[in-house]
């Protein structure tokens, strides 16, 4: 017996302000709305972060 969850609806993607790690060796980033600091450091490697815009899945 197999169970099917059926087709999933696509998650809409939106332009979102994020902080992105400046280190070439790190892929760290976070949504701007999840940061409490005005200029956060990367939680993975402690490098500086730059503000940018990415198209990512919308959070509700």
C-alpha positions in Angstrom: 0.0 0.0 0.0 1.3 3.5 -0.8 0.3 6.8 0.5 0.2 9.9 -1.7 0.2 13.4 -0.3 -0.8 14.7 -3.6 0.8 17.6 -5.5 2.2 20.4 -3.3 1.3 23.9 -4.1 4.3 26.0 -5.1 5.5 28.4 -2.4 5.5 32.0 -3.6 8.9 33.7 -3.8 9.3 37.4 -2.9 12.1 39.9 -2.8 13.4 40.0 0.8 16.0 42.1 2.5 18.8 39.9 3.9 22.2 40.2 5.6 24.9 38.2 3.7 28.3 37.2 5.0 31.2 39.0 3.4 33.6 36.1 3.8 34.4 34.2 0.6 34.6 30.9 2.6 31.2 31.3 4.2 27.7 31.0 2.7 25.9 32.5 5.8 23.0 34.8 5.4 19.8 35.7 7.3 16.6 37.6 6.8 16.9 41.2 7.9 13.7 40.8 9.9 15.4 38.0 12.0 18.3 40.2 13.1 18.3 42.2 16.3 21.5 44.1 15.6 21.7 47.2 13.3 24.9 45.7 11.7 25.1 42.0 12.6 28.1 39.7 12.4 27.8 36.3 10.7 26.5 33.7 13.2 28.6 31.1 11.5 32.0 32.7 11.2 31.7 36.1 12.9 32.6 38.0 9.8 31.0 41.3 8.8 27.7 41.1 6.8 26.3 43.2 4.0 22.7 44.1 3.3 21.3 42.8 0.0 18.0 41.7 -1.6 17.3 38.1 -2.5 14.3 36.3 -4.0 13.4 33.6 -1.5 10.3 31.7 -0.4 7.8 33.9 1.4 7.3 33.3 5.1 3.8 33.7 6.6 
